[in-house]
Amino acid sequence: MAEKGRFDNPVSAALAGVKDLFRKQDLADDYTDALRADGKTVLITGASSGVGLGLAKDLASRGAHVIMACRSRIPEAMEEVKAASGSERVEIRKLDLADIDAIHAFCDGLRDDGVRLDVALFNAGMAAPGARRTASGLDEIFLVNYLSKFITANRLLGDGVIPNNAAAGNRGDGPVPRMIYTSSDSHQSASAIDFDLFGKYREYGVNKAINYYSYYKLVMNTFNTELSRRLAREGQVDVSVHTFCPGPVNTNIVREAPGWLRAILRGIFTVAFRTPAQGAMPGTWLATSPSIEGQTNRYLHMLNRKEMDPKVYDPEAGKKLWAASLDVWRSVDPERARAVV
Ligand SMILES: NC(=O)c1ccc[n+]([C@@H]2O[C@H](COP(=O)([O-])OP(=O)(O)OC[C@H]3O[C@@H](n4cnc5c(N)ncnc54)[C@H](OP(=O)(O)O)[C@@H]3O)[C@@H](O)[C@H]2O)c1
């Protein structure tokens, strides 16, 4: 799943993250109060905690109407965002990405309420202590960190909740909507997508968990890149698709690590890692910066422009991933699985 190296175990990954903190941030001067989101409707998944909660506070205070999609802390997380931002234009909706029926119910709700998003931040993610079978039969990390993104993108584009011309034909001439994915630079250490085993449930333990985390970020980035191609035909960007790594951030991401490991990681996270507000900065920049209007498939590592792993850009891998993802979705959800672009 991943080559030996800097992201091979959680402690070396955390220490690699500390090293990243000393890198120069080339967009730091561009992250200012002038970045505004007035009049924009912004969806943020995983907004109950960590980077997602930081994004919700930041974008609400920049004028956005924020829709928080959360599995827990309803409505406490929304109250926290309203208090921190001073904005009442914040709502919260239930979303459990490990449950395919719940994903559809969430998407149906947005469609039925006539929501039209300017920005969708697909931020929710988890680090599991090992394989865990969901009701659909899929491994939880595969579903939450990857396939749910494929399903949600197709549902929201197909229903015109993310306005577009490719699938729903209703975008019009306004600003180009933006789809933004929270990833991890650890994807750079993952090996190529294994299409023979793609989506198949296998048992593994905590020693492999970090490898799967990085691997599914590589899978997700390959999907984002393929989606960006499908949403930019003949040189015209219909919907922008961007990706960022927040860098090392002191959040709840290690909540499921075994006790002894959690204690070590918590120590490193508390002493050395960035705050969720800092982790949110690249997401806010991608959501609001006028400098990337109409562009697509930009990647930020913290506030640095960067390239993703070269494997992510392979168009053949992108096409194969699209087909394999649709096959897995069909196998667990045959009535509703449909790729729209
Ligand atoms: N922290 C870092 O150093 C770091 C570095 C690189 C990338 N990232 C990425 O940043 C993103 C946010 O993570 P974080 O660090 O902010 O961790 P976090 O504090 O644990 O937040 C994760 C968010 O995802 C939500 N989530 C998890 N499983 C879900 C599910 N089944 N359905 C719906 N929501 C679910 C969580 O909801 P609950 O609170 O209900 O569980 C929470 O809101 C992730 O994609 C992560 O991979 C983090």
The ligand as a Gaussian input file, in Angstrom:
#p B3LYP/6-31G(d) Opt

LIG

0 1
 N       -4.690000      16.633000      11.647000
 C       -3.733000      16.522000      10.761000
 O       -2.538000      16.640000      11.089000
 C       -4.081000      16.244000       9.311000
 C       -3.027000      16.190000       8.384000
 C       -3.330000      15.946000       7.044000
 C       -4.653000      15.783000       6.663000
 N       -5.659000      15.835000       7.577000
 C       -7.035000      15.648000       7.095000
 O       -7.866000      16.698000       7.601000
 C       -9.229000      16.272000       7.567000
 C       -9.907000      16.648000       8.870000
 O       -9.315000      15.871000       9.923000
 P       -8.908000      16.515000      11.319000
 O       -7.442000      16.406000      11.430000
 O       -9.567000      17.821000      11.493000
 O       -9.479000      15.402000      12.331000
 P      -10.754000      15.415000      13.290000
 O      -10.637000      16.474000      14.320000
 O      -10.871000      13.994000      13.764000
 O      -11.968000      15.765000      12.321000
 C      -12.451000      14.810000      11.407000
 C      -13.856000      15.192000      11.002000
 O      -14.338000      14.177000      10.095000
 C      -15.575000      13.686000      10.609000
 N      -15.844000      12.296000      10.286000
 C      -15.111000      11.194000      10.536000
 N      -15.774000      10.089000      10.172000
 C      -16.978000      10.507000       9.683000
 C      -18.123000       9.851000       9.182000
 N      -18.215000       8.512000       9.124000
 N      -19.158000      10.596000       8.756000
 C      -19.134000      11.944000       8.824000
 N      -18.093000      12.628000       9.325000
 C      -17.017000      11.909000       9.747000
 C      -15.449000      13.837000      12.113000
 O      -16.736000      13.763000      12.704000
 P      -16.915000      13.241000      14.230000
 O      -16.358000      14.339000      15.080000
 O      -18.357000      13.010000      14.381000
 O      -16.118000      11.975000      14.329000
 C      -14.797000      15.204000      12.213000
 O      -15.743000      16.214000      12.039000
 C       -9.195000      14.771000       7.287000
 O       -9.540000      14.529000       5.944000
 C       -7.759000      14.397000       7.560000
 O       -7.373000      13.253000       6.824000
 C       -5.400000      16.064000       8.891000

